[in-house]
Amino acid sequence: MIEAKGLTKYFDSFKAIEDITFTIEKGEIVGFIGPNGSGKTTTMRILTCFMPPTKGTARIAGYDIIEDSLKVRSHIGYMPEGAPLYTNLPVETYLEFVAEVKGMDKSIRKKRIAEVMEACGISHVSKRFIEHLSKGYRQRVCLAQAILNDPDVLILDEPTIGLDPKQVVEVRTLIKQLAGQRTVMLSSHILSEVSMICDRVIIINKGRLIAKDTISELSKKAQKEAELILKVKAPEDKLKKMLKEMGIQIRSIEKDSDVYTYTLSSKRDVREELAQKIIQNGWKLIEITLKGMTLEEIYMKLIREG
């Protein structure tokens, strides 16, 4: 649904992005993350035909962003950072204007605007001027204009920036509901939000793509050793001896009554082997979990390593 190949953009002598290549399949929600100035917004503006690339190209819903830019725009819903709106208009009037600009058929405009306002939870403020709305509702209005033409692809640049925790949850829920058959590309600095919403992540730094995969796969690649959490009822000295023989390192031990919680590290995933040995020894296994890295930990490690 989104296919970028070698996207590069210069502003005079400054190289904003270089050789950005990735694919996002139909129905996926993909997080697009990186530090400030890394090229996220530039990439999104190129994909939405806001500006042309210096080199490379991309296809959206099968259409080339350079050769078929009008077709591309008809298949895209774009929510820019900061939710820029005509604040001197009432919500419904603004959406009517957007529908006209997008070339929507007059016979379906009114019905579609009503559907979108209902979906975004803004029907009850349809007659209010946008300038009198809270930031959370302005974000909803901006999201409403993005989905007004029922696009195949949604590109959202910092959709929850500046919102309070309640508004963040509301907008996050709304995005997940709107996804469905749509392809969603989401940029955000709130990495916990990305990990809760997105199927995969694409990470860029200093204008270059440095990683793209699911969070679990990136965690496996980033961790040099598997980290395990083991909860067990077993003699401490005998268990320590067995772990040492298996080449498993003990990072920490906590005791609660007769239950021990071990944090372990190993060069490989030893869960099955360890569970078998604990059971064979007649000890009680309560829990054994492979602990993955969080998106924040993966992100910081990759950015540090460049």
MORAUR-V675317 format. One record per pair of residues at least 24 apart in sequence whose ideal C-beta (glycine too) atoms are under 6 Angstrom apart, sorted by sequence separation. I is the first residue (numbers start at 1). J is the second residue. D is the distance in Angstrom with one decimal. If there is no record, write none. Layout:
i->(I,I)
j->(J,J)
d->(D,D)
//
This chain:
i->(49,120,1,17,172,233,16,17,233,135,136,48,116,154,232,158,48,153,154,155,156,157,158,231,91,116,136,116,139,230,9,91,92,230,91,228,90,227,7,90,225,226,225,87,226,9,10,87,9,85,104,7,8,8,98,102,8,7,99,234,6,91,98,5,232,233,5,232,4,83,231,3,83,231,2,230,83,229,229,79,79,227,79,78,77,77,223,222,219,77,219,76,75,81,222,75,76,77,78,79,80,81,75,219,222,79,215,218,61,211,210,60,205,203,195,191,191,48,191,44,44,41,40,29,1,32,27,28,29,30,31,32,26,24,31,39,38,31,38,29,30,33,39,29,34,29,30,31,32,33,34,28,34,22,1,18,20,17,18,22,16,15)
j->(73,144,26,42,197,258,42,43,259,162,163,76,144,182,260,187,78,183,184,185,186,187,188,261,122,147,167,148,171,262,42,125,126,264,126,264,127,265,46,129,265,266,267,130,269,53,54,131,54,130,149,53,54,55,145,149,56,56,148,283,56,141,148,56,283,284,57,285,58,138,286,59,139,287,60,288,142,289,291,142,143,291,146,146,146,147,293,293,292,151,293,151,151,157,298,152,153,154,155,156,157,158,153,298,301,159,295,298,152,302,302,153,303,302,295,295,296,155,299,155,157,157,187,179,153,185,181,183,184,185,186,187,183,183,194,204,204,198,205,197,198,201,207,198,203,199,200,201,202,203,204,199,205,202,183,207,209,207,208,212,207,207)
d->(5.6,4.3,4.5,5.4,6.0,5.6,4.5,5.7,5.8,5.7,5.5,5.7,4.8,5.4,5.7,5.9,4.5,4.8,4.6,4.9,4.9,4.9,5.9,5.1,5.9,6.0,3.6,5.4,5.8,4.3,5.4,5.7,4.2,5.9,5.0,4.3,5.4,5.3,5.9,5.5,4.6,5.1,5.9,4.4,5.1,5.4,4.6,3.8,5.2,5.2,6.0,5.1,5.2,4.1,4.6,4.8,5.3,4.2,5.8,3.7,3.5,5.6,5.7,5.6,6.0,4.0,5.8,5.6,4.3,5.0,4.0,4.6,5.2,4.0,5.8,5.2,3.7,4.5,5.5,5.2,5.7,4.4,4.4,5.9,3.6,5.0,5.9,5.6,3.9,3.9,4.3,5.3,5.6,4.2,5.0,4.8,5.0,4.7,5.0,4.6,5.4,4.4,5.9,6.0,5.3,5.8,5.4,5.0,4.9,5.5,5.6,5.7,5.6,5.9,4.3,4.7,5.0,5.8,6.0,5.4,5.4,6.0,4.9,5.3,6.0,5.7,5.9,5.8,4.3,5.5,5.5,4.6,5.6,5.7,3.7,5.6,5.0,3.8,5.3,5.8,5.8,6.0,4.4,5.0,5.9,5.3,4.9,4.2,5.1,5.5,4.2,5.1,5.4,5.4,4.1,5.1,5.3,4.4,5.6,5.5,5.7,5.9)
//
